[in-house]
Amino acid sequence: MIKIMLVDDHAVLRDGLKNIIDLESDIKVVGEAISEEDALHKIEQIDPDIVLMDINLPGHSGIEVTRIIKKNYPSIKVCILTMYSHDEYFMAAIREGADGYLLKDSPSEQVIQAIKTIANGESVIQPSMTKKLLSFHQQKNEAEPDKSNELSEREKEVLMCLLEGLSNKEIATKLFISDKTVKIHVSKIFKKFNVKSRSQVIIHAVQNQLVPISHIRKGEE
């Protein structure tokens, strides 16, 4: 059973999420909180597997609460569920260790799938937010260490395709290589970054500020 804690100051939204989650046989809402203080007080008693966290909370923001949870309870997963698609919120949440970032207008089935994916040790990012990463990389002008040298040139190209959200087939077409070769490169990237999913590759790229900017092309709107 996946134990969920809801942190949101809107009762209607919490009730709606709880009703959706309660339809699943393997997921259960075990606690609710409306603020930072409330969440941190209850989390020790409840010991949830995943916290669904709003950003706009009374007092400190959900991003600050995420930072505290990840510092004090590293085994607990946090998925941001918010109305905000702004770059600064997204980037801050990822940097503070959020395991997922979803928008509140996501279909209910997407939220349920995200919960199960995160519980399985992977990470989930709203597909539309991938473009935020591309903008972030393109706008970075300051000189910072390029930690991408652990990748081969071809792996860097594949990485940029992953950041664009391309499928293996699309990557193969773009780079003029076979699907099998793409899978091999993706597997090597996963191994070098010590991750298990494409979303975790994206998070790793952000946290480690990989900036081979010449390879990045902003996705179409």
Secondary structure as UniProt FT lines:
FT   STRAND          2..7
FT   HELIX           11..21
FT   TURN            22..23
FT   TURN            25..26
FT   STRAND          27..33
FT   HELIX           36..46
FT   STRAND          50..53
FT   HELIX           62..72
FT   TURN            74..75
FT   STRAND          77..82
FT   HELIX           87..95
FT   TURN            96..97
FT   STRAND          100..103
FT   TURN            104..105
FT   HELIX           108..119
FT   TURN            120..121
FT   STRAND          124..125
FT   HELIX           127..129
FT   HELIX           130..139
FT   HELIX           147..150
FT   HELIX           153..163
FT   TURN            164..165
FT   HELIX           168..175
FT   HELIX           179..193
FT   HELIX           198..207
FT   TURN            208..209
FT   HELIX           213..215
//
